[in-house]
């Protein structure tokens, strides 16, 4: 059985309305897979606290990064 590792995905915050303490506009955030949240229009994002929380999808736009850069960013602490 082969195990697939998903490439890290990132989103750009375009609005922090209602979440000013948790999100900064024009900042890139790591997106964690959460199919159940996605069905409800939410994204699971690692916010400014370093923890993952659910936020409305409308606050973000997806970012296309080169695979090597995405992997490198995923290892940065």
mmCIF file of the N, C-alpha and C atoms, coordinates in Angstrom:
data_MODEL
# 
_entry.id   MODEL 
# 
loop_
_atom_site.group_PDB 
_atom_site.id 
_atom_site.type_symbol 
_atom_site.label_atom_id 
_atom_site.label_alt_id 
_atom_site.label_comp_id 
_atom_site.label_asym_id 
_atom_site.label_entity_id 
_atom_site.label_seq_id 
_atom_site.pdbx_PDB_ins_code 
_atom_site.Cartn_x 
_atom_site.Cartn_y 
_atom_site.Cartn_z 
_atom_site.occupancy 
_atom_site.B_iso_or_equiv 
_atom_site.pdbx_formal_charge 
_atom_site.auth_seq_id 
_atom_site.auth_comp_id 
_atom_site.auth_asym_id 
_atom_site.auth_atom_id 
_atom_site.pdbx_PDB_model_num 
ATOM 1   N N  . UNK A 1 1  ? 0.844   -1.175 0.000  1.00 0.00 ? 1  UNK A N  1 
ATOM 2   C CA . UNK A 1 1  ? 0.000   0.000  0.000  1.00 0.00 ? 1  UNK A CA 1 
ATOM 3   C C  . UNK A 1 1  ? 0.889   1.237  0.000  1.00 0.00 ? 1  UNK A C  1 
ATOM 4   N N  . UNK A 1 2  ? 0.716   2.123  -0.966 1.00 0.00 ? 2  UNK A N  1 
ATOM 5   C CA . UNK A 1 2  ? 1.536   3.326  -1.018 1.00 0.00 ? 2  UNK A CA 1 
ATOM 6   C C  . UNK A 1 2  ? 0.879   4.443  -0.226 1.00 0.00 ? 2  UNK A C  1 
ATOM 7   N N  . UNK A 1 3  ? 1.708   5.238  0.403  1.00 0.00 ? 3  UNK A N  1 
ATOM 8   C CA . UNK A 1 3  ? 1.219   6.362  1.196  1.00 0.00 ? 3  UNK A CA 1 
ATOM 9   C C  . UNK A 1 3  ? 1.532   7.651  0.462  1.00 0.00 ? 3  UNK A C  1 
ATOM 10  N N  . UNK A 1 4  ? 0.505   8.453  0.217  1.00 0.00 ? 4  UNK A N  1 
ATOM 11  C CA . UNK A 1 4  ? 0.701   9.720  -0.473 1.00 0.00 ? 4  UNK A CA 1 
ATOM 12  C C  . UNK A 1 4  ? 0.768   10.841 0.542  1.00 0.00 ? 4  UNK A C  1 
ATOM 13  N N  . UNK A 1 5  ? 1.716   11.732 0.361  1.00 0.00 ? 5  UNK A N  1 
ATOM 14  C CA . UNK A 1 5  ? 1.835   12.898 1.219  1.00 0.00 ? 5  UNK A CA 1 
ATOM 15  C C  . UNK A 1 5  ? 1.363   14.096 0.423  1.00 0.00 ? 5  UNK A C  1 
ATOM 16  N N  . UNK A 1 6  ? 0.367   14.762 0.922  1.00 0.00 ? 6  UNK A N  1 
ATOM 17  C CA . UNK A 1 6  ? -0.165  15.933 0.229  1.00 0.00 ? 6  UNK A CA 1 
ATOM 18  C C  . UNK A 1 6  ? 0.818   17.089 0.352  1.00 0.00 ? 6  UNK A C  1 
ATOM 19  N N  . UNK A 1 7  ? 0.927   17.837 -0.723 1.00 0.00 ? 7  UNK A N  1 
ATOM 20  C CA . UNK A 1 7  ? 1.754   19.036 -0.688 1.00 0.00 ? 7  UNK A CA 1 
ATOM 21  C C  . UNK A 1 7  ? 1.113   20.051 0.252  1.00 0.00 ? 7  UNK A C  1 
ATOM 22  N N  . UNK A 1 8  ? 1.905   20.765 1.011  1.00 0.00 ? 8  UNK A N  1 
ATOM 23  C CA . UNK A 1 8  ? 1.325   21.824 1.859  1.00 0.00 ? 8  UNK A CA 1 
ATOM 24  C C  . UNK A 1 8  ? 0.613   22.840 0.982  1.00 0.00 ? 8  UNK A C  1 
ATOM 25  N N  . UNK A 1 9  ? -0.519  23.318 1.455  1.00 0.00 ? 9  UNK A N  1 
ATOM 26  C CA . UNK A 1 9  ? -1.287  24.310 0.709  1.00 0.00 ? 9  UNK A CA 1 
ATOM 27  C C  . UNK A 1 9  ? -1.338  25.591 1.524  1.00 0.00 ? 9  UNK A C  1 
ATOM 28  N N  . UNK A 1 10 ? -1.400  26.695 0.814  1.00 0.00 ? 10 UNK A N  1 
ATOM 29  C CA . UNK A 1 10 ? -1.392  28.001 1.451  1.00 0.00 ? 10 UNK A CA 1 
ATOM 30  C C  . UNK A 1 10 ? -2.499  28.875 0.881  1.00 0.00 ? 10 UNK A C  1 
ATOM 31  N N  . UNK A 1 11 ? -2.958  29.794 1.710  1.00 0.00 ? 11 UNK A N  1 
ATOM 32  C CA . UNK A 1 11 ? -3.965  30.763 1.299  1.00 0.00 ? 11 UNK A CA 1 
ATOM 33  C C  . UNK A 1 11 ? -3.491  32.153 1.708  1.00 0.00 ? 11 UNK A C  1 
ATOM 34  N N  . UNK A 1 12 ? -3.976  33.146 0.993  1.00 0.00 ? 12 UNK A N  1 
ATOM 35  C CA . UNK A 1 12 ? -3.659  34.536 1.290  1.00 0.00 ? 12 UNK A CA 1 
ATOM 36  C C  . UNK A 1 12 ? -4.882  35.181 1.922  1.00 0.00 ? 12 UNK A C  1 
ATOM 37  N N  . UNK A 1 13 ? -4.699  35.818 3.065  1.00 0.00 ? 13 UNK A N  1 
ATOM 38  C CA . UNK A 1 13 ? -5.801  36.495 3.740  1.00 0.00 ? 13 UNK A CA 1 
ATOM 39  C C  . UNK A 1 13 ? -6.086  37.814 3.010  1.00 0.00 ? 13 UNK A C  1 
ATOM 40  N N  . UNK A 1 14 ? -7.332  37.979 2.566  1.00 0.00 ? 14 UNK A N  1 
ATOM 41  C CA . UNK A 1 14 ? -7.727  39.204 1.876  1.00 0.00 ? 14 UNK A CA 1 
ATOM 42  C C  . UNK A 1 14 ? -8.696  40.041 2.717  1.00 0.00 ? 14 UNK A C  1 
ATOM 43  N N  . UNK A 1 15 ? -9.149  39.484 3.837  1.00 0.00 ? 15 UNK A N  1 
ATOM 44  C CA . UNK A 1 15 ? -10.011 40.212 4.772  1.00 0.00 ? 15 UNK A CA 1 
ATOM 45  C C  . UNK A 1 15 ? -9.905  39.540 6.126  1.00 0.00 ? 15 UNK A C  1 
ATOM 46  N N  . UNK A 1 16 ? -9.845  40.346 7.184  1.00 0.00 ? 16 UNK A N  1 
ATOM 47  C CA . UNK A 1 16 ? -9.834  39.780 8.524  1.00 0.00 ? 16 UNK A CA 1 
ATOM 48  C C  . UNK A 1 16 ? -11.039 40.267 9.335  1.00 0.00 ? 16 UNK A C  1 
ATOM 49  N N  . UNK A 1 17 ? -12.080 40.664 8.632  1.00 0.00 ? 17 UNK A N  1 
ATOM 50  C CA . UNK A 1 17 ? -13.288 41.177 9.277  1.00 0.00 ? 17 UNK A CA 1 
ATOM 51  C C  . UNK A 1 17 ? -13.817 40.176 10.306 1.00 0.00 ? 17 UNK A C  1 
ATOM 52  N N  . UNK A 1 18 ? -13.859 40.624 11.552 1.00 0.00 ? 18 UNK A N  1 
ATOM 53  C CA . UNK A 1 18 ? -14.316 39.783 12.641 1.00 0.00 ? 18 UNK A CA 1 
ATOM 54  C C  . UNK A 1 18 ? -13.222 38.936 13.273 1.00 0.00 ? 18 UNK A C  1 
ATOM 55  N N  . UNK A 1 19 ? -12.031 38.975 12.692 1.00 0.00 ? 19 UNK A N  1 
ATOM 56  C CA . UNK A 1 19 ? -10.929 38.133 13.189 1.00 0.00 ? 19 UNK A CA 1 
ATOM 57  C C  . UNK A 1 19 ? -9.616  38.925 13.243 1.00 0.00 ? 19 UNK A C  1 
ATOM 58  N N  . UNK A 1 20 ? -9.687  40.188 13.611 1.00 0.00 ? 20 UNK A N  1 
ATOM 59  C CA . UNK A 1 20 ? -8.510  41.057 13.590 1.00 0.00 ? 20 UNK A CA 1 
ATOM 60  C C  . UNK A 1 20 ? -7.369  40.557 14.468 1.00 0.00 ? 20 UNK A C  1 
ATOM 61  N N  . UNK A 1 21 ? -7.682  39.891 15.576 1.00 0.00 ? 21 UNK A N  1 
ATOM 62  C CA . UNK A 1 21 ? -6.626  39.396 16.464 1.00 0.00 ? 21 UNK A CA 1 
ATOM 63  C C  . UNK A 1 21 ? -5.996  38.103 15.945 1.00 0.00 ? 21 UNK A C  1 
ATOM 64  N N  . UNK A 1 22 ? -6.681  37.423 15.038 1.00 0.00 ? 22 UNK A N  1 
ATOM 65  C CA . UNK A 1 22 ? -6.217  36.115 14.581 1.00 0.00 ? 22 UNK A CA 1 
ATOM 66  C C  . UNK A 1 22 ? -5.586  36.111 13.199 1.00 0.00 ? 22 UNK A C  1 
ATOM 67  N N  . UNK A 1 23 ? -5.978  37.064 12.354 1.00 0.00 ? 23 UNK A N  1 
ATOM 68  C CA . UNK A 1 23 ? -5.527  37.089 10.969 1.00 0.00 ? 23 UNK A CA 1 
ATOM 69  C C  . UNK A 1 23 ? -5.024  38.469 10.574 1.00 0.00 ? 23 UNK A C  1 
ATOM 70  N N  . UNK A 1 24 ? -4.021  38.496 9.725  1.00 0.00 ? 24 UNK A N  1 
ATOM 71  C CA . UNK A 1 24 ? -3.509  39.741 9.164  1.00 0.00 ? 24 UNK A CA 1 
ATOM 72  C C  . UNK A 1 24 ? -3.745  39.740 7.662  1.00 0.00 ? 24 UNK A C  1 
ATOM 73  N N  . UNK A 1 25 ? -4.310  40.819 7.168  1.00 0.00 ? 25 UNK A N  1 
ATOM 74  C CA . UNK A 1 25 ? -4.563  40.951 5.734  1.00 0.00 ? 25 UNK A CA 1 
ATOM 75  C C  . UNK A 1 25 ? -3.227  40.960 4.995  1.00 0.00 ? 25 UNK A C  1 
ATOM 76  N N  . UNK A 1 26 ? -3.186  40.335 3.827  1.00 0.00 ? 26 UNK A N  1 
ATOM 77  C CA . UNK A 1 26 ? -2.015  40.200 2.962  1.00 0.00 ? 26 UNK A CA 1 
ATOM 78  C C  . UNK A 1 26 ? -0.965  39.249 3.529  1.00 0.00 ? 26 UNK A C  1 
ATOM 79  N N  . UNK A 1 27 ? -1.335  38.447 4.506  1.00 0.00 ? 27 UNK A N  1 
ATOM 80  C CA . UNK A 1 27 ? -0.412  37.445 5.043  1.00 0.00 ? 27 UNK A CA 1 
ATOM 81  C C  . UNK A 1 27 ? -0.804  36.068 4.518  1.00 0.00 ? 27 UNK A C  1 
ATOM 82  N N  . UNK A 1 28 ? 0.203   35.246 4.269  1.00 0.00 ? 28 UNK A N  1 
ATOM 83  C CA . UNK A 1 28 ? 0.001   33.891 3.797  1.00 0.00 ? 28 UNK A CA 1 
ATOM 84  C C  . UNK A 1 28 ? -0.143  32.969 5.018  1.00 0.00 ? 28 UNK A C  1 
ATOM 85  N N  . UNK A 1 29 ? -1.104  32.047 4.924  1.00 0.00 ? 29 UNK A N  1 
ATOM 86  C CA . UNK A 1 29 ? -1.349  31.097 6.008  1.00 0.00 ? 29 UNK A CA 1 
ATOM 87  C C  . UNK A 1 29 ? -1.373  29.679 5.463  1.00 0.00 ? 29 UNK A C  1 
ATOM 88  N N  . UNK A 1 30 ? -0.923  28.747 6.294  1.00 0.00 ? 30 UNK A N  1 
ATOM 89  C CA . UNK A 1 30 ? -0.960  27.330 5.910  1.00 0.00 ? 30 UNK A CA 1 
ATOM 90  C C  . UNK A 1 30 ? -2.380  26.807 6.079  1.00 0.00 ? 30 UNK A C  1 
ATOM 91  N N  . UNK A 1 31 ? -2.825  26.079 5.090  1.00 0.00 ? 31 UNK A N  1 
ATOM 92  C CA . UNK A 1 31 ? -4.158  25.492 5.056  1.00 0.00 ? 31 UNK A CA 1 
ATOM 93  C C  . UNK A 1 31 ? -4.047  24.011 5.359  1.00 0.00 ? 31 UNK A C  1 
ATOM 94  N N  . UNK A 1 32 ? -4.856  23.540 6.307  1.00 0.00 ? 32 UNK A N  1 
ATOM 95  C CA . UNK A 1 32 ? -4.885  22.124 6.648  1.00 0.00 ? 32 UNK A CA 1 
ATOM 96  C C  . UNK A 1 32 ? -6.127  21.486 6.042  1.00 0.00 ? 32 UNK A C  1 
ATOM 97  N N  . UNK A 1 33 ? -6.012  20.265 5.548  1.00 0.00 ? 33 UNK A N  1 
ATOM 98  C CA . UNK A 1 33 ? -7.178  19.617 4.955  1.00 0.00 ? 33 UNK A CA 1 
ATOM 99  C C  . UNK A 1 33 ? -8.261  19.357 6.005  1.00 0.00 ? 33 UNK A C  1 
ATOM 100 N N  . UNK A 1 34 ? -9.486  19.708 5.673  1.00 0.00 ? 34 UNK A N  1 
ATOM 101 C CA . UNK A 1 34 ? -10.637 19.448 6.541  1.00 0.00 ? 34 UNK A CA 1 
ATOM 102 C C  . UNK A 1 34 ? -11.882 19.403 5.655  1.00 0.00 ? 34 UNK A C  1 
ATOM 103 N N  . UNK A 1 35 ? -12.147 18.242 5.052  1.00 0.00 ? 35 UNK A N  1 
ATOM 104 C CA . UNK A 1 35 ? -13.273 18.122 4.121  1.00 0.00 ? 35 UNK A CA 1 
ATOM 105 C C  . UNK A 1 35 ? -14.621 18.489 4.745  1.00 0.00 ? 35 UNK A C  1 
ATOM 106 N N  . UNK A 1 36 ? -14.836 18.146 5.998  1.00 0.00 ? 36 UNK A N  1 
ATOM 107 C CA . UNK A 1 36 ? -16.105 18.463 6.656  1.00 0.00 ? 36 UNK A CA 1 
ATOM 108 C C  . UNK A 1 36 ? -16.279 19.976 6.773  1.00 0.00 ? 36 UNK A C  1 
ATOM 109 N N  . UNK A 1 37 ? -15.248 20.680 7.179  1.00 0.00 ? 37 UNK A N  1 
ATOM 110 C CA . UNK A 1 37 ? -15.306 22.136 7.282  1.00 0.00 ? 37 UNK A CA 1 
ATOM 111 C C  . UNK A 1 37 ? -15.555 22.750 5.906  1.00 0.00 ? 37 UNK A C  1 
ATOM 112 N N  . UNK A 1 38 ? -14.887 22.224 4.883  1.00 0.00 ? 38 UNK A N  1 
ATOM 113 C CA . UNK A 1 38 ? -15.036 22.755 3.528  1.00 0.00 ? 38 UNK A CA 1 
ATOM 114 C C  . UNK A 1 38 ? -16.483 22.658 3.043  1.00 0.00 ? 38 UNK A C  1 
ATOM 115 N N  . UNK A 1 39 ? -17.168 21.593 3.439  1.00 0.00 ? 39 UNK A N  1 
ATOM 116 C CA . UNK A 1 39 ? -18.582 21.447 3.056  1.00 0.00 ? 39 UNK A CA 1 
ATOM 117 C C  . UNK A 1 39 ? -19.457 22.540 3.662  1.00 0.00 ? 39 UNK A C  1 
ATOM 118 N N  . UNK A 1 40 ? -18.958 23.179 4.711  1.00 0.00 ? 40 UNK A N  1 
ATOM 119 C CA . UNK A 1 40 ? -19.706 24.244 5.385  1.00 0.00 ? 40 UNK A CA 1 
ATOM 120 C C  . UNK A 1 40 ? -19.154 25.634 5.059  1.00 0.00 ? 40 UNK A C  1 
ATOM 121 N N  . UNK A 1 41 ? -18.297 25.717 4.034  1.00 0.00 ? 41 UNK A N  1 
ATOM 122 C CA . UNK A 1 41 ? -17.747 27.011 3.618  1.00 0.00 ? 41 UNK A CA 1 
ATOM 123 C C  . UNK A 1 41 ? -16.651 27.532 4.529  1.00 0.00 ? 41 UNK A C  1 
ATOM 124 N N  . UNK A 1 42 ? -15.986 26.627 5.243  1.00 0.00 ? 42 UNK A N  1 
ATOM 125 C CA . UNK A 1 42 ? -14.930 27.014 6.177  1.00 0.00 ? 42 UNK A CA 1 
ATOM 126 C C  . UNK A 1 42 ? -13.597 26.410 5.755  1.00 0.00 ? 42 UNK A C  1 
ATOM 127 N N  . UNK A 1 43 ? -12.518 27.061 6.173  1.00 0.00 ? 43 UNK A N  1 
ATOM 128 C CA . UNK A 1 43 ? -11.164 26.552 5.951  1.00 0.00 ? 43 UNK A CA 1 
ATOM 129 C C  . UNK A 1 43 ? -10.474 26.405 7.296  1.00 0.00 ? 43 UNK A C  1 
ATOM 130 N N  . UNK A 1 44 ? -9.693  25.351 7.446  1.00 0.00 ? 44 UNK A N  1 
ATOM 131 C CA . UNK A 1 44 ? -8.885  25.169 8.661  1.00 0.00 ? 44 UNK A CA 1 
ATOM 132 C C  . UNK A 1 44 ? -7.500  25.740 8.367  1.00 0.00 ? 44 UNK A C  1 
ATOM 133 N N  . UNK A 1 45 ? -7.163  26.819 9.081  1.00 0.00 ? 45 UNK A N  1 
ATOM 134 C CA . UNK A 1 45 ? -5.955  27.590 8.819  1.00 0.00 ? 45 UNK A CA 1 
ATOM 135 C C  . UNK A 1 45 ? -5.159  27.731 10.108 1.00 0.00 ? 45 UNK A C  1 
ATOM 136 N N  . UNK A 1 46 ? -3.840  27.676 9.999  1.00 0.00 ? 46 UNK A N  1 
ATOM 137 C CA . UNK A 1 46 ? -2.983  27.963 11.149 1.00 0.00 ? 46 UNK A CA 1 
ATOM 138 C C  . UNK A 1 46 ? -2.856  29.476 11.229 1.00 0.00 ? 46 UNK A C  1 
ATOM 139 N N  . UNK A 1 47 ? -3.423  30.055 12.288 1.00 0.00 ? 47 UNK A N  1 
ATOM 140 C CA . UNK A 1 47 ? -3.506  31.519 12.400 1.00 0.00 ? 47 UNK A CA 1 
ATOM 141 C C  . UNK A 1 47 ? -2.306  32.104 13.138 1.00 0.00 ? 47 UNK A C  1 
ATOM 142 N N  . UNK A 1 48 ? -2.426  33.362 13.544 1.00 0.00 ? 48 UNK A N  1 
ATOM 143 C CA . UNK A 1 48 ? -1.333  34.078 14.200 1.00 0.00 ? 48 UNK A CA 1 
ATOM 144 C C  . UNK A 1 48 ? -0.918  33.464 15.530 1.00 0.00 ? 48 UNK A C  1 
ATOM 145 N N  . UNK A 1 49 ? -1.803  32.708 16.167 1.00 0.00 ? 49 UNK A N  1 
ATOM 146 C CA . UNK A 1 49 ? -1.463  32.064 17.439 1.00 0.00 ? 49 UNK A CA 1 
ATOM 147 C C  . UNK A 1 49 ? -0.613  30.816 17.233 1.00 0.00 ? 49 UNK A C  1 
ATOM 148 N N  . UNK A 1 50 ? -0.532  30.353 15.983 1.00 0.00 ? 50 UNK A N  1 
ATOM 149 C CA . UNK A 1 50 ? 0.202   29.128 15.694 1.00 0.00 ? 50 UNK A CA 1 
ATOM 150 C C  . UNK A 1 50 ? -0.662  27.883 15.807 1.00 0.00 ? 50 UNK A C  1 
ATOM 151 N N  . UNK A 1 51 ? -1.927  28.074 16.126 1.00 0.00 ? 51 UNK A N  1 
ATOM 152 C CA . UNK A 1 51 ? -2.886  26.967 16.239 1.00 0.00 ? 51 UNK A CA 1 
ATOM 153 C C  . UNK A 1 51 ? -3.805  26.971 15.028 1.00 0.00 ? 51 UNK A C  1 
ATOM 154 N N  . UNK A 1 52 ? -4.439  25.829 14.767 1.00 0.00 ? 52 UNK A N  1 
ATOM 155 C CA . UNK A 1 52 ? -5.365  25.782 13.634 1.00 0.00 ? 52 UNK A CA 1 
ATOM 156 C C  . UNK A 1 52 ? -6.789  26.038 14.106 1.00 0.00 ? 52 UNK A C  1 
ATOM 157 N N  . UNK A 1 53 ? -7.480  26.865 13.341 1.00 0.00 ? 53 UNK A N  1 
ATOM 158 C CA . UNK A 1 53 ? -8.872  27.235 13.617 1.00 0.00 ? 53 UNK A CA 1 
ATOM 159 C C  . UNK A 1 53 ? -9.636  27.289 12.306 1.00 0.00 ? 53 UNK A C  1 
ATOM 160 N N  . UNK A 1 54 ? -10.943 27.270 12.411 1.00 0.00 ? 54 UNK A N  1 
ATOM 161 C CA . UNK A 1 54 ? -11.807 27.381 11.237 1.00 0.00 ? 54 UNK A CA 1 
ATOM 162 C C  . UNK A 1 54 ? -12.159 28.838 10.990 1.00 0.00 ? 54 UNK A C  1 
ATOM 163 N N  . UNK A 1 55 ? -12.087 29.231 9.718  1.00 0.00 ? 55 UNK A N  1 
ATOM 164 C CA . UNK A 1 55 ? -12.439 30.586 9.298  1.00 0.00 ? 55 UNK A CA 1 
ATOM 165 C C  . UNK A 1 55 ? -13.282 30.501 8.031  1.00 0.00 ? 55 UNK A C  1 
ATOM 166 N N  . UNK A 1 56 ? -14.110 31.515 7.791  1.00 0.00 ? 56 UNK A N  1 
ATOM 167 C CA . UNK A 1 56 ? -14.896 31.533 6.548  1.00 0.00 ? 56 UNK A CA 1 
ATOM 168 C C  . UNK A 1 56 ? -13.970 31.565 5.324  1.00 0.00 ? 56 UNK A C  1 
ATOM 169 N N  . UNK A 1 57 ? -14.311 30.775 4.327  1.00 0.00 ? 57 UNK A N  1 
ATOM 170 C CA . UNK A 1 57 ? -13.529 30.693 3.093  1.00 0.00 ? 57 UNK A CA 1 
ATOM 171 C C  . UNK A 1 57 ? -13.396 32.049 2.410  1.00 0.00 ? 57 UNK A C  1 
ATOM 172 N N  . UNK A 1 58 ? -14.411 32.905 2.536  1.00 0.00 ? 58 UNK A N  1 
ATOM 173 C CA . UNK A 1 58 ? -14.407 34.193 1.836  1.00 0.00 ? 58 UNK A CA 1 
ATOM 174 C C  . UNK A 1 58 ? -13.283 35.128 2.293  1.00 0.00 ? 58 UNK A C  1 
ATOM 175 N N  . UNK A 1 59 ? -12.620 34.813 3.399  1.00 0.00 ? 59 UNK A N  1 
ATOM 176 C CA . UNK A 1 59 ? -11.534 35.658 3.890  1.00 0.00 ? 59 UNK A CA 1 
ATOM 177 C C  . UNK A 1 59 ? -10.212 35.400 3.178  1.00 0.00 ? 59 UNK A C  1 
ATOM 178 N N  . UNK A 1 60 ? -10.158 34.362 2.336  1.00 0.00 ? 60 UNK A N  1 
ATOM 179 C CA . UNK A 1 60 ? -8.898  33.918 1.745  1.00 0.00 ? 60 UNK A CA 1 
ATOM 180 C C  . UNK A 1 60 ? -9.016  33.677 0.246  1.00 0.00 ? 60 UNK A C  1 
ATOM 181 N N  . UNK A 1 61 ? -7.872  33.717 -0.407 1.00 0.00 ? 61 UNK A N  1 
ATOM 182 C CA . UNK A 1 61 ? -7.756  33.237 -1.786 1.00 0.00 ? 61 UNK A CA 1 
ATOM 183 C C  . UNK A 1 61 ? -6.619  32.220 -1.793 1.00 0.00 ? 61 UNK A C  1 
ATOM 184 N N  . UNK A 1 62 ? -6.763  31.150 -2.594 1.00 0.00 ? 62 UNK A N  1 
ATOM 185 C CA . UNK A 1 62 ? -5.703  30.140 -2.645 1.00 0.00 ? 62 UNK A CA 1 
ATOM 186 C C  . UNK A 1 62 ? -4.446  30.691 -3.306 1.00 0.00 ? 62 UNK A C  1 
ATOM 187 N N  . UNK A 1 63 ? -3.307  30.168 -2.891 1.00 0.00 ? 63 UNK A N  1 
ATOM 188 C CA . UNK A 1 63 ? -2.024  30.572 -3.469 1.00 0.00 ? 63 UNK A CA 1 
ATOM 189 C C  . UNK A 1 63 ? -1.385  29.371 -4.144 1.00 0.00 ? 63 UNK A C  1 
ATOM 190 N N  . UNK A 1 64 ? -0.904  29.581 -5.340 1.00 0.00 ? 64 UNK A N  1 
ATOM 191 C CA . UNK A 1 64 ? -0.170  28.540 -6.055 1.00 0.00 ? 64 UNK A CA 1 
ATOM 192 C C  . UNK A 1 64 ? 1.320   28.795 -5.848 1.00 0.00 ? 64 UNK A C  1 
ATOM 193 N N  . UNK A 1 65 ? 1.957   27.886 -5.144 1.00 0.00 ? 65 UNK A N  1 
ATOM 194 C CA . UNK A 1 65 ? 3.391   28.009 -4.883 1.00 0.00 ? 65 UNK A CA 1 
ATOM 195 C C  . UNK A 1 65 ? 4.127   26.884 -5.592 1.00 0.00 ? 65 UNK A C  1 
ATOM 196 N N  . UNK A 1 66 ? 5.360   27.116 -5.999 1.00 0.00 ? 66 UNK A N  1 
ATOM 197 C CA . UNK A 1 66 ? 6.159   26.016 -6.521 1.00 0.00 ? 66 UNK A CA 1 
ATOM 198 C C  . UNK A 1 66 ? 6.274   24.928 -5.455 1.00 0.00 ? 66 UNK A C  1 
ATOM 199 N N  . UNK A 1 67 ? 6.250   23.665 -5.858 1.00 0.00 ? 67 UNK A N  1 
ATOM 200 C CA . UNK A 1 67 ? 6.277   22.555 -4.897 1.00 0.00 ? 67 UNK A CA 1 
ATOM 201 C C  . UNK A 1 67 ? 7.456   22.640 -3.940 1.00 0.00 ? 67 UNK A C  1 
ATOM 202 N N  . UNK A 1 68 ? 8.626   22.960 -4.448 1.00 0.00 ? 68 UNK A N  1 
ATOM 203 C CA . UNK A 1 68 ? 9.814   23.021 -3.588 1.00 0.00 ? 68 UNK A CA 1 
ATOM 204 C C  . UNK A 1 68 ? 9.663   24.097 -2.515 1.00 0.00 ? 68 UNK A C  1 
ATOM 205 N N  . UNK A 1 69 ? 9.083   25.237 -2.870 1.00 0.00 ? 69 UNK A N  1 
ATOM 206 C CA . UNK A 1 69 ? 8.871   26.305 -1.901 1.00 0.00 ? 69 UNK A CA 1 
ATOM 207 C C  . UNK A 1 69 ? 7.842   25.877 -0.856 1.00 0.00 ? 69 UNK A C  1 
ATOM 208 N N  . UNK A 1 70 ? 6.767   25.248 -1.275 1.00 0.00 ? 70 UNK A N  1 
ATOM 209 C CA . UNK A 1 70 ? 5.753   24.768 -0.345 1.00 0.00 ? 70 UNK A CA 1 
ATOM 210 C C  . UNK A 1 70 ? 6.335   23.787 0.665  1.00 0.00 ? 70 UNK A C  1 
ATOM 211 N N  . UNK A 1 71 ? 7.177   22.864 0.193  1.00 0.00 ? 71 UNK A N  1 
ATOM 212 C CA . UNK A 1 71 ? 7.802   21.900 1.097  1.00 0.00 ? 71 UNK A CA 1 
ATOM 213 C C  . UNK A 1 71 ? 8.748   22.611 2.060  1.00 0.00 ? 71 UNK A C  1 
ATOM 214 N N  . UNK A 1 72 ? 9.489   23.568 1.559  1.00 0.00 ? 72 UNK A N  1 
ATOM 215 C CA . UNK A 1 72 ? 10.431  24.303 2.413  1.00 0.00 ? 72 UNK A CA 1 
ATOM 216 C C  . UNK A 1 72 ? 9.696   25.075 3.487  1.00 0.00 ? 72 UNK A C  1 
ATOM 217 N N  . UNK A 1 73 ? 8.610   25.757 3.123  1.00 0.00 ? 73 UNK A N  1 
ATOM 218 C CA . UNK A 1 73 ? 7.835   26.515 4.101  1.00 0.00 ? 73 UNK A CA 1 
ATOM 219 C C  . UNK A 1 73 ? 7.222   25.610 5.154  1.00 0.00 ? 73 UNK A C  1 
ATOM 220 N N  . UNK A 1 74 ? 6.857   24.397 4.787  1.00 0.00 ? 74 UNK A N  1 
ATOM 221 C CA . UNK A 1 74 ? 6.246   23.467 5.726  1.00 0.00 ? 74 UNK A CA 1 
ATOM 222 C C  . UNK A 1 74 ? 7.227   23.037 6.810  1.00 0.00 ? 74 UNK A C  1 
ATOM 223 N N  . UNK A 1 75 ? 8.524   23.127 6.552  1.00 0.00 ? 75 UNK A N  1 
ATOM 224 C CA . UNK A 1 75 ? 9.509   22.705 7.531  1.00 0.00 ? 75 UNK A CA 1 
ATOM 225 C C  . UNK A 1 75 ? 9.994   23.851 8.410  1.00 0.00 ? 75 UNK A C  1 
ATOM 226 N N  . UNK A 1 76 ? 9.623   25.079 8.080  1.00 0.00 ? 76 UNK A N  1 
ATOM 227 C CA . UNK A 1 76 ? 10.029  26.245 8.852  1.00 0.00 ? 76 UNK A CA 1 
ATOM 228 C C  . UNK A 1 76 ? 9.199   26.308 10.121 1.00 0.00 ? 76 UNK A C  1 
ATOM 229 N N  . UNK A 1 77 ? 9.852   26.522 11.251 1.00 0.00 ? 77 UNK A N  1 
ATOM 230 C CA . UNK A 1 77 ? 9.120   26.624 12.522 1.00 0.00 ? 77 UNK A CA 1 
ATOM 231 C C  . UNK A 1 77 ? 8.945   28.041 12.942 1.00 0.00 ? 77 UNK A C  1 
# 
